[in-house]
Amino acid sequence: MQIGDQVDDFELEDETRTPRRLSSLLVHGPVVLFFYPIASSGGCTQEACRFRDLAGEFAAVGAHPVGISSDNVTKQSVFATSNALGYPLLSDAGNKVAKQLGAYRWFLPGGLHTRRITFVIGQDRRLIHTIASETQFDLHADQAIEALKRHRAAR
């Protein structure tokens, strides 16, 4: 995906088994869709909690985070509840959306994993910004807010 590309609409269940469409999530403002490899792992917890802790800053720019991984709905629910995340976690169990957006990879030795990558998506479903770092967990939320501020100022 390149900046300016339109993100295809999709529907996945969230941690409460509620179907969520990207287009419906965008009604309330830009979406910061962040992919993470494994719910409840150390790095993923740090990343998810950073998004939670910056909820006020996301609200100030009219945006909201949405987490997504290949974990099943039950794991997503435990992850969301144990960390009081307060935003949707989508279950992409078949990796359909990860493949569509380029957030899918083989992880050796032994399996499929979602890449740690974040897509800032405008209400028109156009890609505003991408953040890709496997090891700088706080960077995703921090850079997403900066990208949203720049985008807002340019309008």
N, C-alpha and C positions, 0 to 999 in steps of 0.2 A: 504494500500500500504506500502511495506517495501522498504528500500534503496536497489537499484539494480533491483527492479521489472521493467518490461517494461510497460509503460503506453500505453494503447490502443489508436489508432488514433481516432480522432473525428472531426466533422465539425459543427461549429455554426456560426451564423451571428454576425458580429461586429456592432458597433454603427452606421455604414454607410450602413448597410444591405448587406455588402460584406461577402460572405461565407469564412470562414477561417478554414483551416485544421491544426491540430497540426503538422503533418509532414511537411507541407509547412512553417510554422512558424519556425521550427527547422532548416531549410536550412541555416538560417542566424546566427545560434549559439544557445546555450542553452536558454531555455525559463523559466522564473520565472512566473508560473501560480498561481496567487493569487485570491482566492475566498473571496468575501466579501458579507455580508448579504443584505444591502440595499443601492443602489446608492443614493448619495447626503445626506446621514445621516452624523452626526458629525464624528463618528469614522471612517467610511468608507472614508469620504473625507480626513481626516488626513492621513490615510493609503495610499490612492491613490496618494495624493500630495507628500508623502515621496518617493514613487517610481518615480514620475516625477522629484523631486528635485535631485535624485541620478542618473539621466540618464547618466551623464558622467562616473560615476563609473561602471555602468552596461556596457556601451560601452567599457570601458577599459578592462573588463574581457570577452568581446565578447558576452554578453548576453543581453536579452531584456525582460522587464516585459509585461505581458498580464493579464488584469483583467477579472474576470468572476463572474457573479451573475445571479440569476433567474429573474432579472428585464428585462422588454421588451426592444426592440431596441430603442424606443423613449426615455425612461428614461436613457438608457446608453448614447445616443447621447447628451442629456441635461447635464448629469454628465461630460462627456468628454469635451464638449465645455466650460461649465462654469468654469472648472478648468484647461483648456489648458493642458490636460494630455499628449498628444503626443504619445500614445501607444494604441493598440487595447483594447476595452472592449467587451467581448463576452456575448451574451444573451443566457443563459441556461434556457429558460422559462419553459421547462418541467423537469428540474433538472436531465436530463439524465446523463450528465457528472459528476455532483455533486454526484449522487448515485454511479456511476462507481468508483469514486476516494475516496469515503468516506467523502465527504464534505457536506452531506445532513443530516438534522435533523428536528425533530418536535420541534417547539418552543412554549411553553405554555405561556399564554393561547390562542392560537388561530391561529396557522398557521405553514406553512412550511418555513424554512429559510435555507439559505446556511450558513455553518459554516465558521468562519474566519480561513482559513488555506492556507498555501502556499506550492507549490510543485516546487522544482528546478529540471528541467528535462534536461538531456543531449541530444546532437544531435542524439544519438542512441535510444532515447525515454526511457532510463533508468532513474529511479528516483535517484537523487543525494542526496537530502536533503528535509526534511519536517519541516515547522515551524507552530506551532499551538498555538495561544494565542488570546483569545477573547478581551482582554483589553489593550494589549501593541501594539498599532497600528504601531509604527515606527519599532518595532522589526522585522517584516516580511522582509522589504527591507534590513535592516542592516544585519540580519543573512543570508539572501540569498546571499549578496555580499561576506560575509566571507566564506560561503560554496563554492561558485564559485572559489574564490581565492585558497582555499585548494584543490579543485578538479583539478584546472589548475596546481598547483604546483606538484601534485602527478602523473601527466601524463608525 
